[in-house]
Amino acid sequence: MNNGCVADADDPMASLCDVDQTRDTPNKKRIKYTLKRKNKVVDVDMPQCEPTRHPDCTSRKTVRLLGMSTNQVWLALPDIPWLLTWLADVLSTGGVPAPAPAPLAANSPAVAGVNFKWDFDDSWEAAILTGPNGGTMIRTSVANFTEDKWAAVDAIHKYGVTFAGSTYDQRKAATLHYLEAHCKRMADACDSAAQSAP
């Protein structure tokens, strides 16, 4: 059976020209969904408070529903204030619980016990995790990075370019290097103080 198919002798798909293209399609039956409790009032046990807004709330509320169809449910009049409060809480939280913040971990080989993070708002942040300064947060901005600070870290890292001729990305990297050096000086000062203490 050719079915209007032109077969080229070198075409491996030519074997499909001999396949019968007519298929019997089964009759599609419409699936009918039924509502078992149609036109009956049902009591449903619900949390009193929306869980993402009030995660510690354990009280419950019985809500009365009348199922009209598979896509329509009526709520009893006394339960409307509960629903409005619930929906307002969902709207304000987005209905998604906020993820628990991941614990910070030291992430710099240059300075132990410090977590450095770019805040995507022109600044580097350093969270000191250990030692006497533990819990301290230091923030430094690329916009506030000066030529003197550049000279201090250029002496260590040898950027090969002047502050005036540097790009934003070079100043961003130098700002991180300066913050690392500052945190290292703080840690060394604490170590010196601890060693000299009687």
C-alpha positions in Angstrom: 0.0 0.0 0.0 1.6 3.3 -1.1 -0.7 5.9 0.4 0.8 8.6 -1.8 4.2 8.0 -0.4 7.1 8.3 -2.8 9.9 6.0 -1.8 13.5 6.7 -2.5 15.7 3.6 -2.9 18.3 5.0 -0.5 15.9 6.2 2.2 15.7 3.9 5.2 12.2 5.5 6.0 10.9 4.1 2.7 9.8 1.0 4.5 7.1 3.1 6.1 5.4 3.6 2.7 4.2 0.0 2.9 2.5 0.5 6.3 -1.2 0.9 6.4 -1.8 4.5 7.5 -5.5 4.0 8.4 -6.1 3.2 12.1 -9.2 2.5 13.9 -9.7 5.0 16.7 -11.6 3.7 19.7 -14.7 5.6 20.7 -13.8 7.9 23.5 -16.1 7.5 26.4 -16.7 10.6 28.4 -15.8 10.1 32.0 -18.4 11.3 34.3 -17.5 12.4 37.8 -20.1 12.3 40.4 -20.3 14.0 43.7 -21.3 11.5 46.3 -22.7 14.1 48.7 -24.4 16.3 46.2 -27.0 18.5 47.8 -26.0 17.4 51.3 -24.5 19.4 54.1 -21.1 18.0 55.2 -19.1 19.0 58.3 -15.4 19.3 57.5 -12.7 19.6 60.2 -10.2 22.3 59.3 -7.4 24.1 61.1 -8.7 27.3 62.8 -5.7 29.3 61.6 -3.8 29.2 58.3 -0.7 27.1 59.0 1.9 29.3 57.2 0.9 32.4 59.0 0.3 30.7 62.4 2.5 27.6 62.5 1.9 27.1 66.2 -1.9 27.2 66.1 -3.3 23.7 66.9 -7.0 24.6 67.3 -9.5 23.2 64.8 -12.8 24.4 63.4 -15.7 22.5 61.9 -16.8 24.1 58.6 -20.2 23.3 57.1 -20.2 22.8 53.3 -22.9 22.1 50.8 -21.6 20.4 47.6 -23.5 21.5 44.6 -21.4 20.0 41.9 -17.8 18.8 41.2 -16.7 22.4 40.9 -19.1 24.3 43.2 -19.2 24.2 47.0 -21.2 26.5 49.2 -20.0 27.5 52.7 -22.3 28.1 55.6 -22.9 31.8 56.5 -21.4 31.6 60.0 -18.1 30.2 58.5 -17.6 33.2 56.1 -15.5 35.2 58.6 -13.2 32.2 59.1 -12.8 31.8 55.4 -12.0 35.5 54.8 -9.4 35.5 57.6 -7.9 32.3 56.1 -7.7 33.8 52.6 -6.2 37.0 53.9 -3.5 35.0 55.6 -2.8 33.0 52.5 -2.7 36.2 50.4 -0.2 37.8 52.8 2.1 34.8 53.1 1.7 33.5 49.6 0.5 30.2 51.1 4.0 28.9 51.2 5.9 28.5 54.4 9.2 30.4 54.6 12.1 28.1 54.4 14.2 27.8 57.5 17.5 29.7 57.0 20.4 27.5 56.4 23.1 27.7 59.1 26.1 29.7 58.0 29.3 27.9 57.5 32.8 29.3 57.1 33.5 29.5 53.4 36.9 31.2 53.0 40.3 29.6 53.1 41.8 33.0 53.8 40.0 33.4 57.2 38.8 30.6 59.4 35.4 30.9 61.0 34.0 33.6 58.7 31.2 33.4 56.1 31.6 35.9 53.2 28.6 36.6 51.0 27.9 39.0 48.1 24.5 40.7 48.8 23.8 41.7 45.2 23.4 45.3 46.3 27.0 46.4 45.8 28.3 45.1 49.1 30.2 42.1 50.6 29.1 40.9 54.0 31.2 39.0 56.5 29.6 37.0 59.3 32.1 36.1 62.0 31.0 32.7 63.3 33.6 31.8 66.0 35.8 33.4 68.5 35.2 36.5 70.7 33.8 38.4 67.8 31.3 35.6 66.9 28.0 37.0 65.8 29.5 40.2 64.4 28.4 41.2 60.9 30.7 43.4 58.8 29.6 45.0 55.5 31.7 46.8 53.0 30.5 48.4 49.7 32.3 48.5 46.4 31.1 52.1 46.0 32.9 53.1 49.2 36.1 51.3 48.3 38.9 53.9 48.2 42.2 54.2 46.6 44.0 53.7 49.9 42.2 50.4 50.4 43.1 49.4 46.9 46.8 50.1 47.6 46.7 48.0 50.8 45.3 44.9 49.0 47.2 45.6 45.8 50.4 45.2 47.8 49.3 41.6 48.6 47.5 40.5 45.4 49.4 42.5 42.7 46.4 43.4 40.5 48.6 45.0 37.9 46.3 48.0 37.3 45.7 51.3 39.1 42.6 52.0 41.1 41.5 54.6 38.5 42.0 52.1 35.6 40.2 49.2 37.4 36.9 47.8 36.3 33.9 47.3 38.6 34.6 43.5 38.7 38.2 44.2 39.8 37.1 46.6 42.5 34.5 44.0 43.6 37.2 41.4 44.0 39.5 43.8 45.7 36.7 44.8 48.1 36.4 41.1 49.1 40.2 40.8 49.5 40.1 43.9 51.8 37.3 42.5 53.9 39.1 39.2 54.2 42.3 41.0 55.3 40.3 43.1 57.8 38.7 40.0 59.3 42.1 38.3 59.5 43.5 41.3 61.4 40.6 41.1 63.8 41.1 37.4 64.4 44.9 37.9 64.9 44.2 40.7 67.4 41.9 38.4 69.4 44.5 35.7 69.3 47.2 38.1 70.5 45.0 39.4 73.3 44.2 35.8 74.4 47.9 34.8 74.4 49.0 37.9 76.4 46.2 37.5 79.0 47.5 36.2 82.4 
